[in-house]
Amino acid sequence: MAWVVGIRFKPAGKIYFFDCADLDLAVGNAVIVETIRGVEYGTVAIGRREIKEEQLPSALKKVMRKAGEEDCHIYEANRQKEQEALNICRQKVREHKLPMRLIDVEYTFDMGKIIFYFTAEGRVDFRELVKDLASIFKTRIELRQIGVRDEAKMLGGVGTCGRVLCCNSFLGEFEPVSIRMAKEQNLSLNPTKISGTCGRLMCCLKYESELYETKENGVNKHGENHPGAEKSGN
């Protein structure tokens, strides 16, 4: 058995599990952990719980420590530096005349790496750009191309429902959404009515999909017949 916690690195980001050992951590606590990207600052999203060894993800890393006051100051300072780094990178993109649009930037907590996120219609040769950025920031540089759904998640916005985009507020991961879901719910198939700001099918089409599927099959999630379902053989 091992004690683990679920940690997010962004407000609506994916949850990753870490071994918390003897640390007494609760939801909302800030922590410092080591990831494949380097040392990171995150927030506990799922409280401390005991899990059997066979259920543990492979190569589970340990929480280094609960974040202290100095750690919080470093984290805030890094956030301020990110905007400066984004402006510098945008200037360099213009100088190199690259067909790409910068969306966001992240410093790892230990500043061992800077990750720039961008969108582009095709592949971009940014090798010279990376050299320029490395000479300016004196650290490892990573440029990561993302899709339109990830762009919407990072930038945020308001959906047609008048609420903040689900992907930007609480959805940790994207799930597949199909036009079949809209058909099952008798929604208009007009693309402008069932597409989100990203131009893809709205994530909320998935929310009631399971209910429509079980009603269509005449059973609820417990395997019992719905009152209005026809029984075979009648």
N, C-alpha and C positions, 0 to 999 in steps of 0.2 A: 504493500500500500504506500501511496505517496500523497503529499498535500500539494495541491496546485491552485493557481488563480488564473482567471482569464483577463488578459490585458489588451487595451486598445491604445493605438498611437495617434489616432485622430478621433474626433467626436463621433463620427459615424463610420469608423473604419472597421476592418475585419478584426475579430477577437482571436488572439493567440494565447495558448496556454504555456505557463512557466511553472517550474518547481519552486514553491515558496518556502520549502524546508520548515524551519522553526519560526519564520517571520509571522507576526500577527498582523495580517492585512485585511482590510475591509473595502467594500465598494467605494470608489471615489479617491482612495489613497493614490498618491503619485509615487512611482517607483523608478528605479534605474535598472535596466536589464541589458544583457549582451545578446545581440541578434546577428544574423549573417551579414547585416549591413554595418554592424559596429555597435557601439554602446548607444542605447536609446533611452529616452524619457517617455514613460507611458502612464496610463491611468488604469487602475483595477476596475474592470467592468463586471466580472463574475467573482463573487467572494470565495474565500478559502474553502476548499472541499477536498475530501479524501477520495482517491481513485485507485482502483486495483492496478497492479503493475501491467497486466495484459491489455488494459484499456488506455494506457499512456501512449501519446504520440512518440514516434522514434526520436532519439536524440533531443530529449526535453532539456532545455537550458534552465538554469536557476536564476531567480531574482537576485541581483547583486545586493540591493539595499532599498530601504524605503527612502524616498527622496527627502533631503533636508532643505533648509532655507537657502543654503548656497546653491544647491542643485536647481532650485526653482529660479534663482536669479540668473544662472547660466542659461536655463531653458528660455527665459524671457529675452535675454540678450541675443540668443541665437535667432529668435523669431524676428527681431528688429533687423538683424543682419541679412535675413532672407530677402527682404524687400530691396535692399541695396544691391544684393547679388542678382536679383531678377532684372533690375534696371540696367546693370552692367551687361548682363548676358543679352538683353534685347538690343542694346547698342551694338554689340559684337555681331549679332545675327544680321543686323542691317548692313554693317560694314562688309560682311562676307556674302551678302545678297542671297541668303539661304531661304528657300521656300518652306518656312516652318513658323508656327505660332507658339510662343512660349505661354504656358498656362500657370505653372506654379514651380516653386523651388523648396527644397528641404535641406537643412543641415542635420547631420547626425549629431547627437548630444555631445560627443567628443570632438566634433568638427573634423573627423577623419575623412569625411566624404560629403560632397554637395551633389544633390540629385536635382536635375532640371527636367521638368515634364513638358512635353510639347506635342502638338498635333501637326500633321502634314498629310497631304494627299497621297504621297508615295514615299519611297526611301530617300533619305537625305544623307549626303556625305558631309558629316560634321567634324571630320578629323582635325582640320585646321582650327575650327572653333574650340574644340576641346584643348588643343595646345595653348591657345590664347588664354582660355579661362584658367588652366592649370598654372600658367605663369603669373596670373594675377592673384589667385586665391591660395596658391602654394599648398594644395591638397588634392585628393583624388576627385575627379569629376566624372559624373555619370549623366548621360542624356538618355531619357527614356520616352519613347513614343507611346502615346495613349490614344484610345478611341474616344468617340463623341460622348458615350455614356460616362466614362471616367472624367471627361472634361466637365460635364454637368455636375457630377458629384463634387468635384473640387471647387468649382466656381459658385455653385449654388444658384438659387433663383426661386421664383414662385410659379407653381403649376396652375393649370386652368381651374383647379378647385379653390384657388386663392390661398393655399397653404404652401409653406416652404417645401421644396422638393424632397420627396421621401429619401432619395439616395444621399442627400446632403444632411438630413436630419437624424435618421435612425437606421437605414438599411446598411448593414455591414457588408453584405455581398450581393451581387446581382444574380437573379435567377432567370432561367430561360422564360421568355414570354412569346406566345404565338398568336396569330390571327384567329386560330380556332377558339381561343378563350373569349375573344370579343363576340364571335358568332354564338357561342353557347349562352352568353349573357344577353343576347338579342340587342347588342349595341350597334350603333351606326358604324359601318365599315369605312366611312370617310376618313382618310388618313389624318386630316387636320383635327379630327375629333378624338382620335384614339392614340395620337402620338404625343410624346412629351416634348419638352424644350430641346432635348437632344436630337429629336427627329426620329427616334426609335419608339416602338410600342411602349405605352405607359406601363411602368412596373406594377401599378395598382390593379391591372387586369388579372394579375396572379392571385390577388388576395382572396377572391371569392370563387376562384376556379374549382377548387376541391369540392366546395358545397354544390356547385352545379353538376359536377361529375357524379357525385353520390346520389343526387336527386334523379339524374338521368338514368342511373342504374337501379333506382327504386330502393336503395338501402342507405342508411346513414352510416356514420363512421364506426358505429359499434356493430355493424353487420345486420341490423334489424330492418325490417321493411318499413318504409315511410307509410303513414296512414293513407295517403292518396295514391299509393302505387298499386298497380294491378298485379294480382297474384297469378302465376302461371297455372294453367290447367282449369281456370274458370271460364 
